[in-house]
Amino acid sequence: MTELSEAHLLIVDDDERIRGLLQKFLIRNGFWVTAARDAAHARRVLSGLEFDMIVMDVMMPGEDGISLTRSLREKITTPILLLTAKGETEDRIEGLKAGADDYLPKPFEPKELLLRINAILRRLPAASVGAIGPKMLHLGAVRYDIERGEMWQGENLVRLTATENALMKIFSARPGEAVSRNELVEDLGRDGGQAQERAVDVQITRLRRKIEADPKQPRYLQTVRGEGYRLVPD
């Protein structure tokens, strides 16, 4: 994992003033920052560079942030933080479904953005599993390598986002044990509240599509009524 102060961020926002302010603020806080003015520009930048994280506005002319997120998720697992209009709950849910790791409603305080970025960048090591316990979990046709943080189906690597991987490591540390939505929110380094708990539900739904033969009737990533979720490996 890259040291937080050395992380390379891509900022995607069509507003030149906001783009410039974010770039200056994040550079002052020790990040390497590249900026793109729209989705097409971001695609060109991403074709030649790898980033530790992408911070992207949802509302952009041409291809919007949700569409770009969905497209990027077919190729890369780089964490994505979406900037959404205040009150646009549907955008946030659609963004998470598309593969975003988190969202931040506008307007926001720069310090809050910094906290969200650092929380996401810390997420994987923060959720790492101790040496005790199995190193490989078997979930039907799928297997999860805990140490490497990799999911495989046969010979094919299953792409996991940073949040999905973090969830797998949290569950892997407590196989068969129910973990509450509130605990998952805390372990993922997010602020509490019903909105974040609903966001976790969306992430669980997406993760089930990668694990379960029938995501609507999950065998391995189960809902425990009144308690939360649990992972039950073979």
HUNORNOR-V846225 format. One record per pair of residues at least 6 apart in sequence whose C-alpha atoms are under 6 Angstrom apart, sorted by the first residue. I is the first residue (numbers start at 1). J is the second residue. Records with the same first field share a line. If there is no record, write none. Layout:
I: J ; J
This chain:
5: 30 ; 31
6: 31
7: 31 ; 52
8: 32 ; 33 ; 51 ; 52
9: 33 ; 51 ; 52 ; 53 ; 54
10: 33 ; 34 ; 35 ; 54
11: 35 ; 55 ; 56
12: 35 ; 36 ; 37 ; 56
13: 19 ; 37 ; 57
14: 37 ; 38 ; 60
36: 42
39: 63
53: 78 ; 79 ; 80
54: 80
55: 80 ; 81 ; 82
56: 82 ; 83
57: 65 ; 82 ; 83
58: 64 ; 65 ; 83 ; 84
66: 95
70: 98
77: 161
79: 101 ; 162
80: 100 ; 101
81: 101 ; 102 ; 103
82: 103
83: 103 ; 104 ; 105
84: 105 ; 106
85: 105 ; 106
86: 105 ; 106
101: 163
119: 189
124: 166
127: 166 ; 169 ; 170
129: 173
135: 146
136: 144 ; 145 ; 146
137: 143 ; 144
138: 233 ; 234
139: 233 ; 234
141: 153
142: 152 ; 153
143: 151 ; 152
144: 150 ; 151
151: 158
152: 158
171: 231
175: 231 ; 232
176: 230 ; 231 ; 232
177: 230
178: 228 ; 229 ; 230
179: 228 ; 229
180: 227 ; 228
181: 197 ; 228
208: 215
209: 215
212: 218
220: 231 ; 232
221: 230 ; 231
222: 229 ; 230
223: 229
